[in-house]
């Protein structure tokens, strides 16, 4: 399994017409050569598929990706609940159907129930 660090930054929106480089996520996930998420590798070793959320004025949060079946993915933040089944999750729209390449966009529904679009700015 070859892991990649993917940095997402908030894309242009009403509140941030130029986007924001200090608001976003970093994912560590396995990708196939074409930029698709390697779903079997994620499912085999989910603890390796980590996520970090960074946002000014808020504590940095870490978590991991959760495959909920049927092309549904979410970020589950570590330490948000005693019972893992009650942990807070943020859905990622069509994560395993996107090509993860620089310049593309992903939409995440954050805990405040707002869908925010993020641009993929780097893959290492």
C-alpha positions as CSV (number, residue, x, y, z in Angstrom):
1,X,0.0,0.0,0.0
2,X,1.5,3.3,-1.1
3,X,0.2,6.2,1.0
4,X,-0.2,9.8,-0.2
5,X,-0.5,13.0,1.9
6,X,-3.3,15.1,0.3
7,X,-3.8,18.7,1.3
8,X,-7.2,20.3,0.8
9,X,-7.7,24.1,1.3
10,X,-11.0,25.9,1.5
11,X,-12.1,26.9,-2.0
12,X,-13.7,30.2,-3.0
13,X,-17.0,30.8,-1.3
14,X,-19.2,33.7,-0.1
15,X,-17.2,34.1,3.2
16,X,-13.8,33.7,1.5
17,X,-14.0,35.0,-2.1
18,X,-10.3,34.0,-2.6
19,X,-10.5,30.8,-0.7
20,X,-8.4,30.2,2.4
21,X,-5.0,28.4,2.6
22,X,-5.3,28.2,6.5
23,X,-8.6,26.3,6.5
24,X,-8.7,22.8,5.4
25,X,-7.7,19.1,5.8
26,X,-4.8,16.8,5.2
27,X,-5.6,13.2,4.4
28,X,-3.2,10.2,4.3
29,X,-4.7,7.7,1.9
30,X,-3.6,5.0,-0.6
31,X,-4.1,6.0,-4.2
32,X,-4.0,4.0,-7.4
33,X,-1.9,5.2,-10.3
34,X,-4.9,7.1,-11.8
35,X,-5.5,9.0,-8.7
36,X,-8.5,6.9,-7.5
37,X,-8.7,5.9,-3.8
38,X,-7.6,2.3,-3.2
39,X,-10.7,1.2,-1.4
40,X,-9.6,-2.3,-0.5
41,X,-6.4,-0.9,1.0
42,X,-8.3,1.6,3.0
43,X,-10.7,-1.1,4.3
44,X,-7.8,-3.5,5.1
45,X,-5.9,-0.9,7.2
46,X,-8.3,1.9,8.1
47,X,-6.0,3.1,10.9
48,X,-3.5,4.2,8.3
49,X,-6.0,6.5,6.5
50,X,-5.7,9.5,8.8
51,X,-7.2,13.0,8.6
52,X,-6.1,16.3,10.1
53,X,-8.4,19.3,10.2
54,X,-6.9,22.8,10.6
55,X,-8.9,26.0,11.1
56,X,-7.8,29.3,12.7
57,X,-9.2,29.9,16.1
58,X,-10.1,26.2,16.6
59,X,-8.0,23.3,18.0
60,X,-6.5,21.1,15.3
61,X,-8.4,17.8,15.1
62,X,-7.3,14.4,13.9
63,X,-9.3,11.4,12.9
64,X,-9.5,8.8,10.2
65,X,-11.6,7.9,7.1
66,X,-14.5,5.6,7.5
67,X,-16.0,3.7,4.5
68,X,-19.7,3.4,5.2
69,X,-20.4,1.3,2.2
70,X,-22.2,2.1,-1.1
71,X,-19.7,4.8,-2.0
72,X,-20.2,6.6,1.2
73,X,-17.2,8.0,3.1
74,X,-16.8,10.1,6.2
75,X,-14.2,11.6,8.5
76,X,-14.5,10.3,12.0
77,X,-12.7,12.4,14.5
78,X,-10.8,10.7,17.3
79,X,-11.8,11.6,20.8
80,X,-15.2,13.1,20.0
81,X,-17.2,10.4,21.8
82,X,-16.7,7.7,24.3
83,X,-18.7,5.2,22.2
84,X,-17.1,5.0,18.7
85,X,-20.6,4.5,17.2
86,X,-21.5,8.0,18.5
87,X,-18.4,9.8,17.2
88,X,-19.0,12.8,15.1
89,X,-18.5,12.3,11.4
90,X,-18.3,14.6,8.4
91,X,-19.4,13.0,5.1
92,X,-17.2,13.4,2.0
93,X,-19.2,13.4,-1.2
94,X,-18.2,10.7,-3.7
95,X,-14.7,10.4,-2.3
96,X,-14.1,7.1,-4.0
97,X,-15.5,8.2,-7.3
98,X,-13.2,11.3,-7.7
99,X,-9.8,11.3,-9.2
100,X,-7.6,12.7,-6.5
101,X,-5.4,15.1,-8.5
102,X,-4.2,18.6,-7.8
103,X,-6.7,21.3,-8.8
104,X,-9.8,19.1,-8.3
105,X,-12.4,19.7,-5.7
106,X,-14.0,17.7,-2.9
107,X,-17.1,18.6,-0.9
108,X,-17.3,17.9,2.9
109,X,-20.4,18.4,5.0
110,X,-19.0,19.7,8.2
111,X,-20.5,19.4,11.7
112,X,-22.3,22.7,11.4
113,X,-24.3,21.0,8.5
114,X,-22.7,23.3,5.9
115,X,-21.3,21.7,2.7
116,X,-18.0,23.3,2.0
117,X,-15.9,22.8,-1.1
118,X,-12.1,22.3,-0.8
119,X,-9.5,22.3,-3.5
120,X,-6.8,19.7,-3.7
121,X,-3.6,21.8,-3.6
122,X,-0.9,19.1,-3.1
123,X,-0.3,15.4,-3.2
124,X,2.9,13.9,-1.8
